Each structure stands twice: as structure tokens, then as C-alpha cells.
Amino acid sequence: MTDAAASTPWRERPYHRHWLLGQADRLFDFFQNRSVNPRGGFFELDVAGRPLNPDNPVRGIHGTARMVHCFAIGSLLGRPGSDAIVDHGMEFLWNRHRDSVHGGYFWTVDDEGPRDATKQGYGHAFVLLAASSASLLGHPLAGPMLADVTEVLERRFWEERHGAIAEEFRPDWTPIAPYHGQNSNMHLTEALMAAFEATGTRAYLDKAERIADLVIRRRAGENGWRVAEHFDGEWRVDKAYAGDRMFRPPGTTPGHWLEWARLVLQLWVLGGRRHAWMPEAARGLFERAVTLGWDKEKGGFFYNLDWDDRPDMRTKLWWPASEGIGAASFLCQLQPSAFHEHWYRAIWDVIGRYFLDDEQGGWHEELTEHMVPAHTLFAGKGDIYHALQACLIPLYPATGSITRAMRSA
């Protein structure tokens, strides 16, 4: 292999940049028209791009909000048809997911109304992201939604004494359990930065910094830059916790270490590079993920590890690989080294060989340990968000979110 330190970084090569934009186009082509449910919201798709459960599918709030965010990106790029997707998603979030009685946003709905009426921090984080991204387009619902979800997050979810959010509530806002999850707080960190970029309101950034300080500087720092997923009511690590295998797997999840590596660097830049621990943490999180989480024989990141750093679910998913690209791209720009360039290329090599579905479009969302497409956790191709950002983040300066960079460009 050519010494990465002695050659032009891939991100600077015209061919690689053209290839990345081509892969983003293929994702837009796969999801854009066939995902739209004429009765509101969006279909999840099977491997061939056909709607799963087309008669009356359950629509999760995070899926709807991610489509808004991704097609706001499409609009900023100048992709025809993107504005209609944003309109479709924003209307569904505002009129179908929003609880007009108790406030907040339902976790899932179908044609008849709420299916899971709980109010979850993870879902509200993505509503904030969607509203922030849509506001860059001047969408008429963006302002009201941004104000509404900000108020809900502040009044219902934010726990000042911890500097992070509670996890979930019943429809009437009674608590469900004394559980805290880092995943919802991680995605809220992403959304808070987007809201800060969209509005200039410093309070959003201050909250993002407090979450990162708790989850990363303190808790992950205490654990050798391994990000614990599950905590009790006092934010003590709960190593015995085992919830939903998709959303709350036991142990640790290297893909989230990679996601945090990028987010911490983004936070560092947006905050004026004041906190020296942030680049140190990003380097440590990335190094731990590729050292402990990468399958050295077959490639790809194991989904989760036990507390002895052994693979638990040996499945390889598309989203940790996508987040590895985002993290490596930010590190290559802000903390450049041959190590980070090597991993940027190595992760793309695995994505290009195994995850891209050249026959039917989109990316395979799940592979076995032996890198063969599988469907034990994910039934088809339900999500554009992670893969699209992996294709586009390397094309822009690491000065904030890609939506902000696109708008500046």
C-alpha cells in the first residue's frame, strides 16, 4: 500500500470527490420518489426499493425527520424535487406526530393515529434537527417547529443538574423509568449544534457542550474512551442493562464512538476551539473504535462489544462504517496524520466492496460477520441519513455541519 503520508489525501483528489458525489446521487435516486407515502410520511423500503408494509405502515419519528434533514441537504445542493420531500415530511411531523393535547411528539404513528404515543428524547432530537435544517431553506413550518420542540426539550426533557436529557415519558409526561441513554443525548448534541448554526442562539451550543462533557469527557474518559450506552437515573454506568437489540444493545457500540469523534470535533470548532480535551477525546475515541471494534480478518465494525471488549453481535452494519468515514474525514482535516488517512481509505474500501448494492441501488444495511447481506435487525433499506452524510461530509470543510458548509458555499 502507498504510504498515506506521502500521497495526496483522497478527499483532495478530483476523482474521489466526483465518486463521492456520484454515490450521494445514487442514494438520492434510490430513496427520493419511492419513499413518499401519499397518505403522509415515508415508507421504509425493502432491498429492491419497494415499500415495506405498504397498506398501513408504522412511521417512526426519526425516519420522517431524517428524510426532512437529508432532502434539505438535497435542496441546498440544488437537487430537483427536494423541496417537495421537505414539505411532505414537515407537514407530517407537525400535523401527525405532534401531540396537540399534551405537547411533544409521538414516537410512532400510522394512518389511524399514534401507535406508540411515548415521548422519547431520541425522537425529539431528530425533530430539532429537521426543523433546524428546514429553517435554512426558509420553510414556513421551520420557525414554529423549532420554537415548539425547543420549548418541549427545555421544559420536559432537560435535567439541569446532570447537564443532559431524560430518556422517555408516557403520553401525559409521567416518567417511564429511571434510565438514561447516551444515544439520545448524542443525537441531541448533533441537533443542538444544527440549531445553533441555524439561529445563532448560544444556549443551544452551551447545552451541547454540557452533554459532551458528561458523556465523553467524564464517562468515556473514565473508561478509556469507550462510550457506555446505558446509565441509571444518576448517570452511573449500568453494565447489566440489555434492552432492544437494535436501539439499545448491551455493552458498548463502537459505531457511537466514531460518531462522537466527529461530533466532538465539530463542537470544538463551533465553540472557538476553547476546550483542549475535545480533540484529545476525538483521537482517543477513533483509535479505540478501529483497534477494538474493527474485524481485523474480514473487515467492518462489529455492532457491539461486551465489557471485556469481545464482539457480542458480530453483525456488520452500514451506519458504523458511515460514521467511521465522517470521523476520519474530520480528523484528517483537523488532526491530520497518516493513521487517520489510512483508516479513511480502509473504511471506504470495505464500503465499496461490500456495502454498496450495485445491482439494486442503495446500501446493504446489514452484513453477517462474513460480509454477506443479512436481515436479522433490518428488514430492508429504510434509511438514507448515515450513508448520505458519509458521502458528503468529506466534500466540505470541517467547520461545522454539512448544511452550514453547503449554505456558506
Secondary structure, 3 states (H helix, E strand, C coil): CCCHHHCCCHHHCHHHHHHHHHHHHHHHHHHCCCCECCCCCECCECCCCCECCCCCCCEEHHHHHHHHHHHHHHHHHCCCCHHHHHHHHHHHHHHHHECCCCCCECCEEECCEEEECCEEHHHHHHHHHHHHHHHCCCCCCHHHHHHHHHHHHHHHHEECCCCEECCEECCCCCECCCCEEHHHHHHHHHHHHHHHHHHCCHHHHHHHHHHHHHHHHHHHHHCCCCCECEECCCCCECCCCCCCCCCCCCCECHHHHHHHHHHHHHHHHHCCCCCCHHHHHHHHHHHHHHHHCECCCCCCEECCECCCCCECCCCEEHHHHHHHHHHHHHHHHHCCCHHHHHHHHHHHHHHHHHHECCCCCCECCEECCCCCECCCCCCCECCCHHHHHHHHHHHCCCCCCHHHHHHHC
